[in-house]
């Protein structure tokens, strides 16, 4: 915990420092949500197409979703969202166009969640 998903549009594929941003997200989760570093799991999904508003040609898009166990305050979730948006530009590299970015922090069902390390 937390489970972090970052969806980003194809036009960012060359410049987006995904590993660096993933590590930054994990550090923010540890700092602001009191998460364990080894519990942070971040994945990136490249999307070929996205539409923002009325003009799909204008924006790149980054959608970040955190799924956390219940018990975090609304203030902690908001602080995390704000910190993530503030950190993102550092990892976008040379991309020159506008980027629409969103962050959502939702809850996992802790009674149903399981995690394991499999294999060697």
C-alpha positions as CSV (number, residue, x, y, z in Angstrom):
1,X,0.0,0.0,0.0
2,X,-0.4,2.4,-1.7
3,X,-1.2,1.2,-5.2
4,X,-0.3,3.9,-7.6
5,X,-1.2,4.1,-11.3
6,X,0.0,6.7,-13.7
7,X,-1.6,6.8,-17.1
8,X,0.1,9.1,-19.6
9,X,-0.5,9.9,-23.3
10,X,1.8,8.7,-26.0
11,X,3.1,12.1,-26.8
12,X,5.0,12.1,-23.5
13,X,6.7,8.7,-24.1
14,X,10.1,10.1,-25.2
15,X,10.5,12.8,-22.5
16,X,8.7,11.5,-19.4
17,X,11.1,10.2,-16.7
18,X,8.8,7.5,-15.4
19,X,11.3,5.8,-13.1
20,X,12.3,9.1,-11.5
21,X,8.6,10.1,-11.1
22,X,7.7,6.7,-9.7
23,X,10.4,7.0,-7.1
24,X,9.2,10.5,-6.2
25,X,5.6,9.3,-5.9
26,X,6.8,6.6,-3.5
27,X,8.7,9.1,-1.4
28,X,5.7,11.4,-1.2
29,X,3.5,8.5,-0.1
30,X,5.9,7.6,2.7
31,X,6.2,11.3,3.8
32,X,2.5,12.3,3.6
33,X,0.6,9.1,4.1
34,X,3.0,7.3,6.5
35,X,3.3,4.4,4.0
36,X,6.1,1.8,4.2
37,X,8.6,2.3,1.3
38,X,8.4,-1.4,0.4
39,X,4.6,-1.2,0.3
40,X,4.5,1.4,-2.5
41,X,3.7,-0.1,-5.8
42,X,3.7,2.2,-8.8
43,X,2.9,1.3,-12.4
44,X,2.8,3.3,-15.6
45,X,0.4,2.8,-18.5
46,X,1.0,4.5,-21.8
47,X,-2.2,5.4,-23.6
48,X,-2.3,6.0,-27.4
49,X,-5.2,8.4,-27.4
50,X,-6.9,10.8,-25.0
51,X,-9.3,13.6,-25.4
52,X,-9.2,16.7,-23.2
53,X,-12.1,19.0,-23.6
54,X,-13.0,19.9,-27.1
55,X,-9.4,19.6,-28.6
56,X,-7.5,16.4,-28.4
57,X,-4.5,17.9,-30.3
58,X,-3.7,20.5,-27.7
59,X,-2.9,18.6,-24.5
60,X,-0.9,15.8,-23.3
61,X,-2.5,14.0,-20.4
62,X,-1.2,12.5,-17.1
63,X,-3.8,10.8,-14.8
64,X,-2.4,9.7,-11.4
65,X,-4.4,7.5,-9.1
66,X,-3.5,6.4,-5.5
67,X,-5.4,3.6,-3.8
68,X,-4.8,3.6,-0.1
69,X,-6.1,1.9,3.0
70,X,-8.8,3.7,4.9
71,X,-7.9,6.0,7.7
72,X,-6.1,8.8,5.9
73,X,-7.6,12.2,6.5
74,X,-9.0,14.4,3.7
75,X,-6.3,16.9,4.5
76,X,-3.5,14.3,4.0
77,X,-5.0,13.1,0.7
78,X,-5.3,16.7,-0.5
79,X,-1.7,17.4,0.5
80,X,-0.6,14.4,-1.4
81,X,-2.5,15.5,-4.5
82,X,-1.0,18.9,-4.4
83,X,2.5,17.6,-3.8
84,X,2.2,15.2,-6.8
85,X,1.1,18.0,-9.1
86,X,3.9,20.2,-7.9
87,X,6.5,17.5,-8.5
88,X,5.3,16.3,-11.9
89,X,6.8,19.1,-14.1
90,X,10.4,18.1,-13.1
91,X,9.9,14.7,-14.7
92,X,8.3,15.7,-18.0
93,X,11.6,16.5,-19.6
94,X,11.8,18.4,-22.9
95,X,8.1,18.1,-23.7
96,X,7.1,21.7,-24.7
97,X,3.3,21.5,-25.0
98,X,0.6,21.9,-22.3
99,X,0.0,18.9,-20.0
100,X,-3.3,18.4,-18.3
101,X,-2.7,16.5,-15.0
102,X,-5.0,15.1,-12.5
103,X,-4.5,13.2,-9.2
104,X,-7.2,11.2,-7.3
105,X,-6.7,9.5,-4.0
106,X,-9.2,6.7,-3.2
107,X,-9.5,3.9,-0.7
108,X,-8.8,0.2,-1.0
109,X,-11.0,-2.4,0.7
110,X,-8.5,-3.5,3.3
111,X,-10.5,-6.6,4.1
112,X,-10.1,-7.8,0.6
113,X,-6.6,-6.6,-0.3
114,X,-3.8,-9.1,-0.4
115,X,-0.1,-8.8,-1.6
116,X,2.6,-11.4,-2.0
117,X,6.1,-11.7,-3.4
118,X,6.2,-14.8,-5.6
119,X,9.1,-16.9,-6.9
120,X,12.8,-16.5,-6.4
